[in-house]
């Protein structure tokens, strides 16, 4: 077994720039424009006659160098790609040189080579393990700040300040290969020489590419060039002197750009396709931008550089000669280009797909690259809170929204007094968390802080980061975890949360305030990517401070004040003697201290045809409030139901699930008072004088719908406030409180509807709703609802497994269910072990800690499964759970080389610990028996 090489950080300054290269097998990895060539080995080897430096030549050339020479290959990736024959074998020969060899490359290039299937002799981690040293060349942002500033200043020929370092950063790279660790974030001095540092920094990353695409078609230089030579190339192809397919790949024409031109000939999409390339080739991209685009589109390294080189006037002129000269006569002229683009051939199919994807995004590119709109402001936050109040009351709201409690002062004290970086607002739904956060943010703004609400729903993280980087002063971020007043500012998963904490760590914000409902808190605390990730993020996560919210005391003055304020906003005169006090008493009994429910109940009592008599629970109240939507004559009830169940759906998806007969425009118009997402904007754009809280008459006719409302297939639909969606899901999907369709009938319909879609996210939405319903059932001690949620979890996972949904989505479904305590049927897991392991592996790719893989996540899920079945008293036997655990262990050993015995030991030991924590004093024989058997195993 080869030894793991020694990994060392090297700063390209001073004595550190001269590591021992002579008589050693070394690998140098560094970011683009880091200065690996000029700063690293040039000074270190100056004056040595026994050193040969090759810049991108093939590996064969290196084997011809005298045996007493140290060979330094400047660009290992290009050299490897330009090597014919058995590349791996030639590399093996090089790594045997006693006089030494040093390979220099970028992280992305090295990882791409390691991940390719290069026939029978691919580059592998075994080759990497043969290096005695791997030097990571980097300027650390903390340790080497001054050295980085000096190097950037030298490169730019002018003084660079500390703030400008932010736009000269390389974001780092996480290797897929276990032998290598993550290449850290760094500073690339070479960028300072090519970037206008005072210009808009939106040009400094892949988001800059998006910015340039806003003007597609403005430049037609490449299009015109291609038009001129298309006829030439067509005549050459039709003459029979060269043919498509393998002949193209092997001929000088093919290697020199023929493949690119053939791609255009075979995919002649007119100006749109061409203009995509015009825009790409006109962008002033940094090396990192090119790398990010190539990684996003699954293209080989240097593909974009090759496109740039292929489109030069010289190359086009050479290709135009083909009309008069056969390919073989200009082979020498094209030899240089041939050597550049050999690897481009392998990316042809990916390039085709990439352009299709790029064209598909053009409609929404304005939203994607809108840096200013990537994060909301305090004014946006205020507007959101007031809109929510107006939806609850279905009337305009004037003046200050009341808040009764001191939690807003606690938030301010944590941020501005204690310097807390991460503050979590925790409490039941409707207890004033958002209102308190708004009041706290106002106070912080008065003290000089800038308030920002990251828009993860409509923007890319890079655009949000750019917004923060260009915001003056100290910034406080506010967001909701999974569910909140605004769907735009929701942290949907651990990836979004990692971005928030990363920005906090990097100093782009001073504090993060996150609102989290009680029902979601266990999911929040079980974020493996953070708990087991980088030490910095883990510490930030664990050092969080919580501000707790509780329902108001039922008969104290605050809840009465909420009711009185609601009556004032509704402007309803209660003429009956004692009318106000009667309403108060009824609402207080029903609301149980929940301000949001108190507002709904007050409105229901004084503005509707019914009163609160006979309504005993919050769920009953909300259902009675919207029951009219589900009558036979109502419009949009089924749409409301599906969107509630899935949490989000697109117009195109709803048409598939509901059928062509469903009038979604009519539904959108009728349901406006409950809608969020792009569809709400469509309705408002069509009819601008509609209030947000509008609710149409239940007997609306198609002719009543304004013709100006036009929906797009990609419009997303969401239901707000969340409480309405959750109640409808429990009522219609889970038969909670006695719907007549049967316990699983509604849920089964959702699963059947999803069978027509190819979107695993919708299964995840169903899983999240099930988990929330199970959490509510525990809170209410409702055994019937718990049992229904458990049965429906079987239906969901069985459908997901049968339809072979995306593996990652399947693994996320399992995670959502087990974390909330749902005991998953071991038979379902057993039938889909491969999906669970593969999907967990995809999730693990984003972990900071590369020791965490798919098997680690599966172990965690199985540990939860053991505990959940005991707590739930499901009746599943020890042997059934042991069988599925063994199957998972064997699969991991076979497919991902994870030792099965160690896998089992880990699961059993974690299960013992979790059971011991859950049952500090095992009170049942069954628990003790399981503990004994687990310990025995």
Beta strands, then each sheet from edge to edge (+ up, - down):
strand 1: 6-10
strand 2: 25-30
strand 3: 51-54
strand 4: 70-73
strand 5: 101-105
strand 6: 133-137
strand 7: 169-170
strand 8: 186-187
strand 9: 375-376
strand 10: 422-427
strand 11: 450-454
strand 12: 475-481
strand 13: 490-491
strand 14: 511-517
strand 15: 545-549
strand 16: 649-650
strand 17: 675-676
strand 18: 716-719
sheet 1: 1+ 6+ 2+ 5+ 4+ 3+
sheet 2: 7+ 8-
sheet 3: 9+ 11- 12- 13-
sheet 4: 9+ 11- 12- 14- 10- 15-
sheet 5: 16+ 18- 17+
end
